[in-house]
Amino acid sequence: MTIDRDMLLCLESMARVELKEAERENARAELQNAVNLFDELAALDTRGVEPMTHAFEAVNVTREDEAVPSMAPALLLASAPQQKDNCFMVYRTVD
């Protein structure tokens, strides 16, 4: 794939940016280099290589979900500008 002026102008439009003329040539060259790297990767023989989602085995470290006592309502509401019936009072956002 070749990144030409028309392609670059289309990309500018989609990204909603407007480059100066000097910036355009620099951006075009950098994008072309990136595309060339992908072309090199596409040329590699990957037969027999299993697809993977992570370079290293991902293991989630989680704790058991168990109920624990909460903080006292008075302590939680101590910095609330307004409160009512042990709840924070906030401005209405939906009518």
C-alpha positions in Angstrom: 0.0 0.0 0.0 1.3 3.4 -0.8 0.5 6.5 1.2 0.0 9.3 -1.3 -1.3 12.8 -0.9 -4.9 11.8 -1.5 -4.7 9.1 1.2 -3.1 11.5 3.6 -5.9 14.1 3.0 -8.5 11.5 3.5 -6.8 10.4 6.8 -6.7 14.1 7.9 -10.4 14.5 7.2 -11.3 11.3 9.2 -9.1 12.4 12.1 -10.5 15.9 11.9 -7.1 17.5 11.8 -5.5 19.8 9.3 -1.8 19.6 8.8 0.4 22.3 7.4 2.1 21.5 4.1 5.5 20.8 5.7 3.9 18.5 8.3 2.0 16.6 5.5 5.2 15.3 3.9 6.7 14.3 7.3 3.4 12.5 8.3 3.2 10.8 4.9 6.8 9.5 5.2 6.2 8.3 8.7 2.9 6.5 7.8 4.6 5.0 4.7 7.4 3.6 7.0 4.8 2.1 9.3 2.9 0.5 6.4 6.2 -0.9 5.0 6.9 -2.5 8.4 3.5 -4.2 8.3 4.3 -5.4 4.7 7.5 -7.0 6.0 5.6 -8.8 8.8 2.9 -10.0 6.3 5.7 -11.6 4.2 6.9 -13.8 7.1 6.1 -17.5 7.0 3.8 -18.1 10.0 2.7 -21.6 9.1 2.7 -23.8 12.2 2.7 -20.8 14.6 -0.3 -20.8 16.9 -2.1 -17.5 17.3 -1.9 -16.0 20.7 -3.6 -13.2 22.6 -0.7 -12.5 25.0 3.1 -12.7 24.7 3.2 -14.2 28.2 0.7 -16.4 30.0 -1.7 -14.1 31.7 -2.9 -15.1 35.1 -5.4 -13.0 37.0 -4.7 -12.8 40.7 -8.0 -12.3 42.5 -9.2 -12.8 46.0 -12.3 -14.6 47.1 -15.4 -12.4 47.1 -16.6 -12.2 50.7 -18.7 -9.8 52.6 -16.8 -7.6 55.0 -18.1 -4.9 57.4 -18.5 -1.5 55.9 -17.4 1.8 57.4 -19.8 3.5 59.8 -22.4 5.7 57.9 -21.5 8.7 60.1 -17.8 8.4 59.1 -18.7 8.1 55.4 -21.1 11.1 55.5 -18.8 13.3 57.6 -17.6 15.2 54.6 -20.9 15.3 52.6 -22.1 18.8 51.9 -25.7 17.6 52.2 -27.1 14.4 53.6 -30.5 13.0 54.4 -31.5 9.7 56.0 -27.9 8.4 56.0 -27.6 9.1 52.3 -25.6 11.6 50.2 -27.9 14.3 48.8 -27.0 15.2 45.2 -28.5 17.5 42.5 -31.2 16.0 40.4 -29.7 15.0 37.0 -32.8 13.5 35.3 -36.3 14.9 35.3 
